[in-house]
Amino acid sequence: MTNAPASSKALSASGHDVTPLSADEVARLAEKLTPEERHILLDHGTERPFCGALLDNKEIGTYACRLCDLPLFKSGEKFESGTGWPSFYQPFDSAHIREIEDRSHGMVRTEIRCARCDSHLGHVFSDGPPPTGLRYCMNSAAMVFDEAG
């Protein structure tokens, strides 16, 4: 077994760098966050429903991680779930997210984190629309929207 050079990058199928960031790099990027963004992304918090800036966004583009800018979802995969959070039926690239079992608040859920910076993004549920049947329920404060895509 050979070791890859430390400078090698892990690329997703869509060609994005998903190499995990160091704790120092995450801390440096986190300096730009507001207290609410920090609470959601780093402390695994949740914004109040129906309050997120991206909930009603209908523009064409890409939703990316607020901390590290990794593309997470395409606008064409967003749908109105009625839950109060932006919802998507599939990720931009499955390698861009990590799923973690979440047993907080007396229930079992699947937490979604950014694969590159490990920021908390939201949760995924199995009550979404076709073709996947999934509902990625995301915090607006965990994402930025890029019209250019």
N, CA, C and O atoms as a GROMACS GRO file, in nm:
protein
  596
    1MET      N    1   0.085  -0.117   0.000
    1MET     CA    2   0.000   0.000   0.000
    1MET      C    3   0.090   0.123   0.000
    1MET      O    4   0.179   0.136   0.083
    2THR      N    5   0.064   0.213  -0.093
    2THR     CA    6   0.143   0.335  -0.100
    2THR      C    7   0.065   0.451  -0.043
    2THR      O    8  -0.058   0.456  -0.052
    3ASN      N    9   0.137   0.542   0.015
    3ASN     CA   10   0.073   0.662   0.068
    3ASN      C   11   0.074   0.771  -0.037
    3ASN      O   12   0.176   0.795  -0.102
    4ALA      N   13  -0.040   0.838  -0.053
    4ALA     CA   14  -0.049   0.949  -0.147
    4ALA      C   15   0.026   1.068  -0.088
    4ALA      O   16   0.029   1.084   0.034
    5PRO      N   17   0.085   1.150  -0.173
    5PRO     CA   18   0.152   1.270  -0.122
    5PRO      C   19   0.055   1.358  -0.045
    5PRO      O   20  -0.064   1.363  -0.078
    6ALA      N   21   0.104   1.426   0.057
    6ALA     CA   22   0.019   1.512   0.140
    6ALA      C   23  -0.049   1.620   0.058
    6ALA      O   24  -0.153   1.671   0.098
    7SER      N   25   0.010   1.655  -0.054
    7SER     CA   26  -0.046   1.763  -0.135
    7SER      C   27  -0.154   1.715  -0.231
    7SER      O   28  -0.216   1.798  -0.298
    8SER      N   29  -0.180   1.583  -0.240
    8SER     CA   30  -0.280   1.534  -0.334
    8SER      C   31  -0.419   1.572  -0.285
    8SER      O   32  -0.445   1.582  -0.165
    9LYS      N   33  -0.507   1.593  -0.380
    9LYS     CA   34  -0.643   1.634  -0.348
    9LYS      C   35  -0.739   1.520  -0.377
    9LYS      O   36  -0.719   1.443  -0.471
   10ALA      N   37  -0.843   1.510  -0.296
   10ALA     CA   38  -0.951   1.416  -0.322
   10ALA      C   39  -1.055   1.490  -0.405
   10ALA      O   40  -1.108   1.593  -0.362
   11LEU      N   41  -1.086   1.438  -0.522
   11LEU     CA   42  -1.183   1.501  -0.611
   11LEU      C   43  -1.311   1.420  -0.616
   11LEU      O   44  -1.308   1.297  -0.619
   12SER      N   45  -1.425   1.490  -0.618
   12SER     CA   46  -1.554   1.424  -0.635
   12SER      C   47  -1.575   1.392  -0.782
   12SER      O   48  -1.497   1.436  -0.866
   13ALA      N   49  -1.679   1.317  -0.813
   13ALA     CA   50  -1.710   1.283  -0.952
   13ALA      C   51  -1.736   1.408  -1.035
   13ALA      O   52  -1.714   1.408  -1.156
   14SER      N   53  -1.783   1.514  -0.971
   14SER     CA   54  -1.809   1.640  -1.042
   14SER      C   55  -1.684   1.727  -1.052
   14SER      O   56  -1.689   1.838  -1.106
   15GLY      N   57  -1.571   1.678  -1.001
   15GLY     CA   58  -1.443   1.747  -1.016
   15GLY      C   59  -1.409   1.848  -0.909
   15GLY      O   60  -1.316   1.926  -0.927
   16HIS      N   61  -1.482   1.850  -0.798
   16HIS     CA   62  -1.454   1.945  -0.689
   16HIS      C   63  -1.364   1.883  -0.584
   16HIS      O   64  -1.371   1.763  -0.557
   17ASP      N   65  -1.281   1.966  -0.524
   17ASP     CA   66  -1.191   1.923  -0.419
   17ASP      C   67  -1.271   1.898  -0.291
   17ASP      O   68  -1.329   1.991  -0.236
   18VAL      N   69  -1.273   1.775  -0.244
   18VAL     CA   70  -1.344   1.740  -0.121
   18VAL      C   71  -1.245   1.696  -0.011
   18VAL      O   72  -1.284   1.631   0.086
   19THR      N   73  -1.118   1.733  -0.028
   19THR     CA   74  -1.017   1.703   0.073
   19THR      C   75  -1.057   1.770   0.204
   19THR      O   76  -1.079   1.891   0.206
   20PRO      N   77  -1.068   1.694   0.313
   20PRO     CA   78  -1.106   1.756   0.440
   20PRO      C   79  -1.011   1.869   0.479
   20PRO      O   80  -0.889   1.859   0.463
   21LEU      N   81  -1.070   1.977   0.530
   21LEU     CA   82  -0.991   2.092   0.574
   21LEU      C   83  -0.934   2.066   0.713
   21LEU      O   84  -0.992   1.992   0.793
   22SER      N   85  -0.821   2.125   0.740
   22SER     CA   86  -0.761   2.115   0.873
   22SER      C   87  -0.842   2.199   0.972
   22SER      O   88  -0.917   2.288   0.932
   23ALA      N   89  -0.826   2.170   1.100
   23ALA     CA   90  -0.893   2.248   1.203
   23ALA      C   91  -0.854   2.395   1.195
   23ALA      O   92  -0.937   2.482   1.218
   24ASP      N   93  -0.728   2.422   1.163
   24ASP     CA   94  -0.682   2.560   1.150
   24ASP      C   95  -0.752   2.632   1.034
   24ASP      O   96  -0.789   2.748   1.047
   25GLU      N   97  -0.769   2.562   0.923
   25GLU     CA   98  -0.835   2.622   0.807
   25GLU      C   99  -0.983   2.648   0.837
   25GLU      O  100  -1.037   2.751   0.798
   26VAL      N  101  -1.049   2.554   0.905
   26VAL     CA  102  -1.188   2.575   0.944
   26VAL      C  103  -1.199   2.695   1.036
   26VAL      O  104  -1.289   2.778   1.020
   27ALA      N  105  -1.109   2.706   1.132
   27ALA     CA  106  -1.110   2.820   1.226
   27ALA      C  107  -1.090   2.952   1.151
   27ALA      O  108  -1.155   3.052   1.181
   28ARG      N  109  -0.999   2.952   1.054
   28ARG     CA  110  -0.975   3.073   0.976
   28ARG      C  111  -1.100   3.113   0.896
   28ARG      O  112  -1.137   3.230   0.895
   29LEU      N  113  -1.164   3.017   0.832
   29LEU     CA  114  -1.284   3.046   0.755
   29LEU      C  115  -1.400   3.088   0.846
   29LEU      O  116  -1.483   3.170   0.806
   30ALA      N  117  -1.406   3.033   0.966
   30ALA     CA  118  -1.515   3.063   1.059
   30ALA      C  119  -1.511   3.206   1.111
   30ALA      O  120  -1.610   3.256   1.164
   31GLU      N  121  -1.397   3.274   1.095
   31GLU     CA  122  -1.386   3.413   1.141
   31GLU      C  123  -1.486   3.504   1.071
   31GLU      O  124  -1.524   3.607   1.127
   32LYS      N  125  -1.528   3.470   0.951
   32LYS     CA  126  -1.621   3.553   0.873
   32LYS      C  127  -1.768   3.528   0.907
   32LYS      O  128  -1.855   3.600   0.859
   33LEU      N  129  -1.797   3.427   0.989
   33LEU     CA  130  -1.934   3.391   1.019
   33LEU      C  131  -1.999   3.484   1.121
   33LEU      O  132  -1.933   3.536   1.211
   34THR      N  133  -2.130   3.503   1.106
   34THR     CA  134  -2.207   3.574   1.207
   34THR      C  135  -2.230   3.478   1.324
   34THR      O  136  -2.207   3.358   1.310
   35PRO      N  137  -2.273   3.529   1.440
   35PRO     CA  138  -2.301   3.438   1.552
   35PRO      C  139  -2.405   3.330   1.516
   35PRO      O  140  -2.389   3.216   1.558
   36GLU      N  141  -2.509   3.365   1.441
   36GLU     CA  142  -2.611   3.265   1.403
   36GLU      C  143  -2.550   3.160   1.310
   36GLU      O  144  -2.574   3.040   1.328
   37GLU      N  145  -2.472   3.202   1.212
   37GLU     CA  146  -2.408   3.108   1.120
   37GLU      C  147  -2.314   3.015   1.196
   37GLU      O  148  -2.310   2.895   1.170
   38ARG      N  149  -2.238   3.070   1.288
   38ARG     CA  150  -2.146   2.991   1.370
   38ARG      C  151  -2.224   2.888   1.451
   38ARG      O  152  -2.185   2.771   1.459
   39HIS      N  153  -2.335   2.931   1.511
   39HIS     CA  154  -2.418   2.840   1.592
   39HIS      C  155  -2.468   2.723   1.507
   39HIS      O  156  -2.465   2.608   1.551
   40ILE      N  157  -2.514   2.752   1.386
   40ILE     CA  158  -2.569   2.646   1.300
   40ILE      C  159  -2.459   2.558   1.243
   40ILE      O  160  -2.466   2.435   1.256
   41LEU      N  161  -2.359   2.617   1.181
   41LEU     CA  162  -2.255   2.540   1.114
   41LEU      C  163  -2.162   2.465   1.208
   41LEU      O  164  -2.130   2.348   1.185
   42LEU      N  165  -2.119   2.531   1.314
   42LEU     CA  166  -2.017   2.471   1.402
   42LEU      C  167  -2.074   2.406   1.527
   42LEU      O  168  -2.016   2.311   1.580
   43ASP      N  169  -2.188   2.457   1.576
   43ASP     CA  170  -2.247   2.403   1.698
   43ASP      C  171  -2.368   2.314   1.670
   43ASP      O  172  -2.436   2.270   1.763
   44HIS      N  173  -2.395   2.287   1.543
   44HIS     CA  174  -2.503   2.197   1.499
   44HIS      C  175  -2.641   2.248   1.539
   44HIS      O  176  -2.728   2.170   1.577
   45GLY      N  177  -2.659   2.378   1.531
   45GLY     CA  178  -2.787   2.439   1.563
   45GLY      C  179  -2.883   2.434   1.445
   45GLY      O  180  -2.850   2.383   1.337
   46THR      N  181  -3.001   2.488   1.467
   46THR     CA  182  -3.105   2.494   1.363
   46THR      C  183  -3.170   2.631   1.366
   46THR      O  184  -3.204   2.682   1.472
   47GLU      N  185  -3.187   2.689   1.248
   47GLU     CA  186  -3.257   2.817   1.243
   47GLU      C  187  -3.407   2.793   1.258
   47GLU      O  188  -3.456   2.683   1.234
   48ARG      N  189  -3.477   2.897   1.298
   48ARG     CA  190  -3.622   2.886   1.313
   48ARG      C  191  -3.686   2.863   1.176
   48ARG      O  192  -3.638   2.916   1.076
   49PRO      N  193  -3.794   2.783   1.170
   49PRO     CA  194  -3.861   2.759   1.041
   49PRO      C  195  -3.922   2.887   0.985
   49PRO      O  196  -3.961   2.977   1.060
   50PHE      N  197  -3.930   2.893   0.854
   50PHE     CA  198  -3.992   3.002   0.777
   50PHE      C  199  -3.919   3.136   0.793
   50PHE      O  200  -3.976   3.240   0.762
   51CYS      N  201  -3.795   3.133   0.839
   51CYS     CA  202  -3.718   3.257   0.858
   51CYS      C  203  -3.594   3.266   0.771
   51CYS      O  204  -3.536   3.374   0.758
   52GLY      N  205  -3.552   3.158   0.711
   52GLY     CA  206  -3.428   3.155   0.635
   52GLY      C  207  -3.436   3.235   0.505
   52GLY      O  208  -3.538   3.234   0.437
   53ALA      N  209  -3.328   3.303   0.474
   53ALA     CA  210  -3.322   3.389   0.355
   53ALA      C  211  -3.333   3.312   0.224
   53ALA      O  212  -3.372   3.370   0.123
   54LEU      N  213  -3.301   3.183   0.223
   54LEU     CA  214  -3.304   3.106   0.099
   54LEU      C  215  -3.430   3.022   0.083
   54LEU      O  216  -3.446   2.954  -0.018
   55LEU      N  217  -3.520   3.027   0.180
   55LEU     CA  218  -3.640   2.945   0.175
   55LEU      C  219  -3.721   2.969   0.048
   55LEU      O  220  -3.760   2.874  -0.019
   56ASP      N  221  -3.747   3.094   0.015
   56ASP     CA  222  -3.832   3.126  -0.100
   56ASP      C  223  -3.753   3.160  -0.227
   56ASP      O  224  -3.810   3.208  -0.324
   57ASN      N  225  -3.623   3.135  -0.226
   57ASN     CA  226  -3.542   3.166  -0.343
   57ASN      C  227  -3.582   3.076  -0.460
   57ASN      O  228  -3.584   2.953  -0.448
   58LYS      N  229  -3.614   3.137  -0.574
   58LYS     CA  230  -3.654   3.063  -0.694
   58LYS      C  231  -3.557   3.084  -0.810
   58LYS      O  232  -3.583   3.040  -0.922
   59GLU      N  233  -3.445   3.151  -0.784
   59GLU     CA  234  -3.347   3.179  -0.888
   59GLU      C  235  -3.275   3.051  -0.931
   59GLU      O  236  -3.273   2.952  -0.857
   60ILE      N  237  -3.218   3.054  -1.050
   60ILE     CA  238  -3.143   2.940  -1.102
   60ILE      C  239  -2.997   2.955  -1.062
   60ILE      O  240  -2.937   3.061  -1.082
   61GLY      N  241  -2.941   2.850  -1.004
   61GLY     CA  242  -2.803   2.853  -0.961
   61GLY      C  243  -2.770   2.736  -0.871
   61GLY      O  244  -2.834   2.631  -0.879
   62THR      N  245  -2.670   2.755  -0.787
   62THR     CA  246  -2.621   2.649  -0.700
   62THR      C  247  -2.614   2.699  -0.556
   62THR      O  248  -2.577   2.813  -0.530
   63TYR      N  249  -2.648   2.611  -0.465
   63TYR     CA  250  -2.638   2.637  -0.322
   63TYR      C  251  -2.508   2.572  -0.274
   63TYR      O  252  -2.485   2.454  -0.300
   64ALA      N  253  -2.424   2.648  -0.205
   64ALA     CA  254  -2.294   2.599  -0.162
   64ALA      C  255  -2.279   2.616  -0.011
   64ALA      O  256  -2.353   2.693   0.051
   65CYS      N  257  -2.184   2.545   0.046
   65CYS     CA  258  -2.155   2.555   0.189
   65CYS      C  259  -2.109   2.697   0.221
   65CYS      O  260  -2.019   2.751   0.156
   66ARG      N  261  -2.169   2.757   0.322
   66ARG     CA  262  -2.133   2.893   0.360
   66ARG      C  263  -1.989   2.902   0.409
   66ARG      O  264  -1.923   3.004   0.388
   67LEU      N  265  -1.940   2.797   0.473
   67LEU     CA  266  -1.805   2.804   0.528
   67LEU      C  267  -1.697   2.782   0.421
   67LEU      O  268  -1.603   2.861   0.413
   68CYS      N  269  -1.710   2.677   0.340
   68CYS     CA  270  -1.600   2.642   0.247
   68CYS      C  271  -1.637   2.653   0.100
   68CYS      O  272  -1.552   2.630   0.014
   69ASP      N  273  -1.761   2.688   0.069
   69ASP     CA  274  -1.807   2.713  -0.068
   69ASP      C  275  -1.815   2.587  -0.156
   69ASP      O  276  -1.816   2.599  -0.278
   70LEU      N  277  -1.820   2.469  -0.098
   70LEU     CA  278  -1.837   2.347  -0.176
   70LEU      C  279  -1.981   2.341  -0.227
   70LEU      O  280  -2.073   2.357  -0.146
   71PRO      N  281  -2.005   2.318  -0.356
   71PRO     CA  282  -2.143   2.308  -0.407
   71PRO      C  283  -2.218   2.194  -0.338
   71PRO      O  284  -2.166   2.082  -0.326
   72LEU      N  285  -2.340   2.223  -0.295
   72LEU     CA  286  -2.420   2.124  -0.223
   72LEU      C  287  -2.545   2.081  -0.298
   72LEU      O  288  -2.576   1.962  -0.305
   73PHE      N  289  -2.618   2.178  -0.355
   73PHE     CA  290  -2.744   2.149  -0.422
   73PHE      C  291  -2.764   2.240  -0.543
   73PHE      O  292  -2.716   2.353  -0.544
   74LYS      N  293  -2.833   2.189  -0.643
   74LYS     CA  294  -2.870   2.268  -0.761
   74LYS      C  295  -3.012   2.319  -0.742
   74LYS      O  296  -3.095   2.252  -0.680
   75SER      N  297  -3.039   2.437  -0.794
   75SER     CA  298  -3.172   2.497  -0.778
   75SER      C  299  -3.283   2.411  -0.838
   75SER      O  300  -3.395   2.412  -0.788
   76GLY      N  301  -3.254   2.338  -0.944
   76GLY     CA  302  -3.355   2.254  -1.007
   76GLY      C  303  -3.397   2.135  -0.924
   76GLY      O  304  -3.494   2.067  -0.957
   77GLU      N  305  -3.326   2.109  -0.816
   77GLU     CA  306  -3.358   1.998  -0.728
   77GLU      C  307  -3.419   2.044  -0.596
   77GLU      O  308  -3.432   1.967  -0.501
   78LYS      N  309  -3.455   2.173  -0.593
   78LYS     CA  310  -3.520   2.232  -0.476
   78LYS      C  311  -3.671   2.217  -0.493
   78LYS      O  312  -3.722   2.226  -0.605
   79PHE      N  313  -3.742   2.194  -0.384
   79PHE     CA  314  -3.888   2.184  -0.390
   79PHE      C  315  -3.948   2.243  -0.263
   79PHE      O  316  -3.880   2.259  -0.162
   80GLU      N  317  -4.075   2.276  -0.271
   80GLU     CA  318  -4.147   2.333  -0.157
   80GLU      C  319  -4.200   2.219  -0.071
   80GLU      O  320  -4.291   2.147  -0.111
   81SER      N  321  -4.141   2.203   0.045
   81SER     CA  322  -4.180   2.093   0.134
   81SER      C  323  -4.284   2.135   0.236
   81SER      O  324  -4.349   2.050   0.297
   82GLY      N  325  -4.300   2.265   0.256
   82GLY     CA  326  -4.394   2.313   0.357
   82GLY      C  327  -4.340   2.305   0.499
   82GLY      O  328  -4.413   2.332   0.594
   83THR      N  329  -4.214   2.270   0.514
   83THR     CA  330  -4.155   2.252   0.648
   83THR      C  331  -4.097   2.380   0.705
   83THR      O  332  -4.077   2.391   0.826
   84GLY      N  333  -4.069   2.479   0.619
   84GLY     CA  334  -4.011   2.603   0.667
   84GLY      C  335  -3.862   2.613   0.645
   84GLY      O  336  -3.801   2.713   0.683
   85TRP      N  337  -3.801   2.512   0.584
   85TRP     CA  338  -3.659   2.514   0.551
   85TRP      C  339  -3.642   2.481   0.403
   85TRP      O  340  -3.723   2.408   0.347
   86PRO      N  341  -3.538   2.534   0.339
   86PRO     CA  342  -3.512   2.496   0.200
   86PRO      C  343  -3.494   2.344   0.190
   86PRO      O  344  -3.420   2.284   0.268
   87SER      N  345  -3.563   2.285   0.094
   87SER     CA  346  -3.560   2.140   0.079
   87SER      C  347  -3.521   2.100  -0.062
   87SER      O  348  -3.558   2.165  -0.160
   88PHE      N  349  -3.445   1.993  -0.072
   88PHE     CA  350  -3.393   1.942  -0.198
   88PHE      C  351  -3.412   1.792  -0.201
   88PHE      O  352  -3.413   1.728  -0.096
   89TYR      N  353  -3.427   1.733  -0.321
   89TYR     CA  354  -3.446   1.589  -0.328
   89TYR      C  355  -3.317   1.512  -0.358
   89TYR      O  356  -3.316   1.389  -0.350
   90GLN      N  357  -3.209   1.582  -0.393
   90GLN     CA  358  -3.080   1.516  -0.408
   90GLN      C  359  -2.968   1.619  -0.403
   90GLN      O  360  -2.988   1.736  -0.436
   91PRO      N  361  -2.849   1.575  -0.360
   91PRO     CA  362  -2.735   1.667  -0.353
   91PRO      C  363  -2.672   1.691  -0.490
   91PRO      O  364  -2.694   1.615  -0.584
   92PHE      N  365  -2.595   1.797  -0.499
   92PHE     CA  366  -2.518   1.832  -0.618
   92PHE      C  367  -2.431   1.713  -0.659
   92PHE      O  368  -2.424   1.677  -0.777
   93ASP      N  369  -2.366   1.652  -0.561
   93ASP     CA  370  -2.279   1.536  -0.581
   93ASP      C  371  -2.280   1.464  -0.446
   93ASP      O  372  -2.254   1.527  -0.343
   94SER      N  373  -2.307   1.336  -0.444
   94SER     CA  374  -2.318   1.264  -0.317
   94SER      C  375  -2.187   1.267  -0.236
   94SER      O  376  -2.190   1.250  -0.114
   95ALA      N  377  -2.074   1.289  -0.303
   95ALA     CA  378  -1.946   1.297  -0.232
   95ALA      C  379  -1.929   1.430  -0.160
   95ALA      O  380  -1.832   1.447  -0.085
   96HIS      N  381  -2.020   1.526  -0.180
   96HIS     CA  382  -2.008   1.658  -0.119
   96HIS      C  383  -2.073   1.665   0.019
   96HIS      O  384  -2.057   1.764   0.090
   97ILE      N  385  -2.145   1.561   0.056
   97ILE     CA  386  -2.210   1.559   0.187
   97ILE      C  387  -2.174   1.431   0.262
   97ILE      O  388  -2.139   1.329   0.202
   98ARG      N  389  -2.183   1.441   0.393
   98ARG     CA  390  -2.166   1.324   0.481
   98ARG      C  391  -2.294   1.307   0.559
   98ARG      O  392  -2.358   1.404   0.598
   99GLU      N  393  -2.331   1.183   0.583
   99GLU     CA  394  -2.448   1.152   0.665
   99GLU      C  395  -2.401   1.096   0.798
   99GLU      O  396  -2.318   1.005   0.804
  100ILE      N  397  -2.455   1.152   0.906
  100ILE     CA  398  -2.418   1.114   1.043
  100ILE      C  399  -2.545   1.083   1.121
  100ILE      O  400  -2.641   1.160   1.115
  101GLU      N  401  -2.548   0.973   1.193
  101GLU     CA  402  -2.664   0.943   1.277
  101GLU      C  403  -2.672   1.047   1.388
  101GLU      O  404  -2.573   1.073   1.457
  102ASP      N  405  -2.789   1.106   1.405
  102ASP     CA  406  -2.813   1.211   1.504
  102ASP      C  407  -2.920   1.161   1.602
  102ASP      O  408  -3.036   1.141   1.562
  103ARG      N  409  -2.883   1.141   1.727
  103ARG     CA  410  -2.976   1.092   1.829
  103ARG      C  411  -3.014   1.202   1.929
  103ARG      O  412  -3.059   1.173   2.039
  104SER      N  413  -2.996   1.328   1.889
  104SER     CA  414  -3.030   1.438   1.978
  104SER      C  415  -3.180   1.462   1.981
  104SER      O  416  -3.253   1.414   1.894
  105HIS      N  417  -3.225   1.534   2.079
  105HIS     CA  418  -3.365   1.574   2.093
  105HIS      C  419  -3.462   1.456   2.101
  105HIS      O  420  -3.577   1.468   2.060
  106GLY      N  421  -3.415   1.342   2.154
  106GLY     CA  422  -3.502   1.227   2.176
  106GLY      C  423  -3.551   1.157   2.050
  106GLY      O  424  -3.653   1.087   2.054
  107MET      N  425  -3.480   1.173   1.939
  107MET     CA  426  -3.521   1.105   1.815
  107MET      C  427  -3.396   1.062   1.738
  107MET      O  428  -3.285   1.106   1.767
  108VAL      N  429  -3.417   0.976   1.640
  108VAL     CA  430  -3.308   0.934   1.553
  108VAL      C  431  -3.330   0.996   1.416
  108VAL      O  432  -3.433   0.973   1.352
  109ARG      N  433  -3.230   1.074   1.372
  109ARG     CA  434  -3.237   1.140   1.241
  109ARG      C  435  -3.102   1.122   1.173
  109ARG      O  436  -3.007   1.072   1.233
  110THR      N  437  -3.096   1.164   1.047
  110THR     CA  438  -2.970   1.160   0.974
  110THR      C  439  -2.926   1.304   0.949
  110THR      O  440  -2.987   1.377   0.872
  111GLU      N  441  -2.819   1.342   1.016
  111GLU     CA  442  -2.762   1.475   1.001
  111GLU      C  443  -2.682   1.481   0.871
  111GLU      O  444  -2.619   1.383   0.832
  112ILE      N  445  -2.686   1.596   0.805
  112ILE     CA  446  -2.608   1.619   0.684
  112ILE      C  447  -2.498   1.720   0.718
  112ILE      O  448  -2.525   1.827   0.773
  113ARG      N  449  -2.374   1.683   0.684
  113ARG     CA  450  -2.260   1.772   0.703
  113ARG      C  451  -2.185   1.788   0.571
  113ARG      O  452  -2.190   1.702   0.484
  114CYS      N  453  -2.117   1.899   0.559
  114CYS     CA  454  -2.031   1.923   0.443
  114CYS      C  455  -1.914   1.825   0.448
  114CYS      O  456  -1.850   1.810   0.552
  115ALA      N  457  -1.888   1.759   0.336
  115ALA     CA  458  -1.780   1.660   0.331
  115ALA      C  459  -1.643   1.724   0.345
  115ALA      O  460  -1.549   1.658   0.390
  116ARG      N  461  -1.629   1.850   0.308
  116ARG     CA  462  -1.497   1.914   0.311
  116ARG      C  463  -1.466   1.979   0.445
  116ARG      O  464  -1.357   1.961   0.499
  117CYS      N  465  -1.560   2.055   0.501
  117CYS     CA  466  -1.531   2.129   0.625
  117CYS      C  467  -1.603   2.075   0.747
  117CYS      O  468  -1.582   2.124   0.858
  118ASP      N  469  -1.689   1.974   0.728
  118ASP     CA  470  -1.763   1.908   0.836
  118ASP      C  471  -1.866   1.998   0.904
  118ASP      O  472  -1.907   1.971   1.017
  119SER      N  473  -1.908   2.104   0.837
  119SER     CA  474  -2.010   2.193   0.893
  119SER      C  475  -2.147   2.126   0.891
  119SER      O  476  -2.180   2.051   0.799
  120HIS      N  477  -2.226   2.154   0.994
  120HIS     CA  478  -2.364   2.106   1.000
  120HIS      C  479  -2.448   2.183   0.899
  120HIS      O  480  -2.443   2.306   0.895
  121LEU      N  481  -2.524   2.112   0.817
  121LEU     CA  482  -2.608   2.174   0.714
  121LEU      C  483  -2.757   2.157   0.742
  121LEU      O  484  -2.835   2.248   0.716
  122GLY      N  485  -2.796   2.043   0.794
  122GLY     CA  486  -2.936   2.012   0.817
  122GLY      C  487  -2.953   1.863   0.836
  122GLY      O  488  -2.866   1.795   0.890
  123HIS      N  489  -3.068   1.810   0.789
  123HIS     CA  490  -3.099   1.668   0.803
  123HIS      C  491  -3.163   1.618   0.674
  123HIS      O  492  -3.213   1.696   0.594
  124VAL      N  493  -3.161   1.486   0.656
  124VAL     CA  494  -3.229   1.425   0.542
  124VAL      C  495  -3.335   1.328   0.596
  124VAL      O  496  -3.313   1.257   0.694
  125PHE      N  497  -3.449   1.328   0.528
  125PHE     CA  498  -3.563   1.245   0.567
  125PHE      C  499  -3.611   1.167   0.445
  125PHE      O  500  -3.584   1.205   0.331
  126SER      N  501  -3.681   1.059   0.469
  126SER     CA  502  -3.726   0.972   0.360
  126SER      C  503  -3.870   1.001   0.318
  126SER      O  504  -3.943   0.909   0.279
  127ASP      N  505  -3.911   1.126   0.326
  127ASP     CA  506  -4.048   1.162   0.286
  127ASP      C  507  -4.049   1.265   0.173
  127ASP      O  508  -4.141   1.347   0.164
  128GLY      N  509  -3.948   1.260   0.087
  128GLY     CA  510  -3.937   1.355  -0.023
  128GLY      C  511  -4.005   1.306  -0.150
  128GLY      O  512  -4.061   1.196  -0.154
  129PRO      N  513  -3.999   1.387  -0.254
  129PRO     CA  514  -4.064   1.354  -0.380
  129PRO      C  515  -3.978   1.261  -0.467
  129PRO      O  516  -3.861   1.239  -0.439
  130PRO      N  517  -4.038   1.207  -0.573
  130PRO     CA  518  -3.960   1.132  -0.672
  130PRO      C  519  -3.859   1.227  -0.736
  130PRO      O  520  -3.885   1.347  -0.736
  131PRO      N  521  -3.751   1.184  -0.788
  131PRO     CA  522  -3.720   1.043  -0.810
  131PRO      C  523  -3.649   0.976  -0.693
  131PRO      O  524  -3.634   0.854  -0.695
  132THR      N  525  -3.606   1.050  -0.591
  132THR     CA  526  -3.527   0.989  -0.483
  132THR      C  527  -3.609   0.951  -0.361
  132THR      O  528  -3.572   0.858  -0.288
  133GLY      N  529  -3.720   1.020  -0.337
  133GLY     CA  530  -3.797   0.998  -0.216
  133GLY      C  531  -3.732   1.059  -0.093
  133GLY      O  532  -3.774   1.033   0.020
  134LEU      N  533  -3.630   1.142  -0.115
  134LEU     CA  534  -3.558   1.204  -0.004
  134LEU      C  535  -3.591   1.352   0.008
  134LEU      O  536  -3.623   1.419  -0.091
  135ARG      N  537  -3.582   1.402   0.131
  135ARG     CA  538  -3.599   1.546   0.157
  135ARG      C  539  -3.479   1.593   0.238
  135ARG      O  540  -3.470   1.567   0.358
  136TYR      N  541  -3.387   1.662   0.171
  136TYR     CA  542  -3.274   1.723   0.238
  136TYR      C  543  -3.324   1.857   0.290
  136TYR      O  544  -3.345   1.951   0.213
  137CYS      N  545  -3.342   1.865   0.420
  137CYS     CA  546  -3.398   1.982   0.487
  137CYS      C  547  -3.281   2.064   0.542
  137CYS      O  548  -3.221   2.026   0.642
  138MET      N  549  -3.248   2.175   0.476
  138MET     CA  550  -3.126   2.248   0.504
  138MET      C  551  -3.152   2.382   0.573
  138MET      O  552  -3.260   2.441   0.558
  139ASN      N  553  -3.055   2.429   0.647
  139ASN     CA  554  -3.059   2.561   0.707
  139ASN      C  555  -3.011   2.664   0.605
  139ASN      O  556  -2.904   2.647   0.546
  140SER      N  557  -3.089   2.769   0.582
  140SER     CA  558  -3.045   2.876   0.492
  140SER      C  559  -2.912   2.934   0.535
  140SER      O  560  -2.827   2.964   0.451
  141ALA      N  561  -2.894   2.951   0.666
  141ALA     CA  562  -2.772   3.012   0.717
  141ALA      C  563  -2.649   2.926   0.694
  141ALA      O  564  -2.536   2.974   0.710
  142ALA      N  565  -2.668   2.799   0.657
  142ALA     CA  566  -2.555   2.710   0.632
  142ALA      C  567  -2.509   2.716   0.487
  142ALA      O  568  -2.408   2.655   0.451
  143MET      N  569  -2.584   2.789   0.403
  143MET     CA  570  -2.553   2.791   0.260
  143MET      C  571  -2.546   2.932   0.205
  143MET      O  572  -2.598   3.027   0.263
  144VAL      N  573  -2.478   2.943   0.091
  144VAL     CA  574  -2.479   3.065   0.011
  144VAL      C  575  -2.533   3.025  -0.126
  144VAL      O  576  -2.520   2.910  -0.169
  145PHE      N  577  -2.593   3.121  -0.194
  145PHE     CA  578  -2.649   3.093  -0.326
  145PHE      C  579  -2.564   3.162  -0.432
  145PHE      O  580  -2.529   3.279  -0.419
  146ASP      N  581  -2.532   3.086  -0.537
  146ASP     CA  582  -2.452   3.138  -0.647
  146ASP      C  583  -2.534   3.129  -0.775
  146ASP      O  584  -2.559   3.020  -0.826
  147GLU      N  585  -2.575   3.245  -0.826
  147GLU     CA  586  -2.655   3.248  -0.950
  147GLU      C  587  -2.579   3.191  -1.068
  147GLU      O  588  -2.639   3.133  -1.158
  148ALA      N  589  -2.448   3.206  -1.069
  148ALA     CA  590  -2.368   3.157  -1.181
  148ALA      C  591  -2.366   3.005  -1.183
  148ALA      O  592  -2.345   2.944  -1.287
  149GLY      N  593  -2.387   2.945  -1.067
  149GLY     CA  594  -2.392   2.800  -1.059
  149GLY      C  595  -2.256   2.738  -1.055
  149GLY      O  596  -2.244   2.616  -1.048
   0.00000   0.00000   0.00000
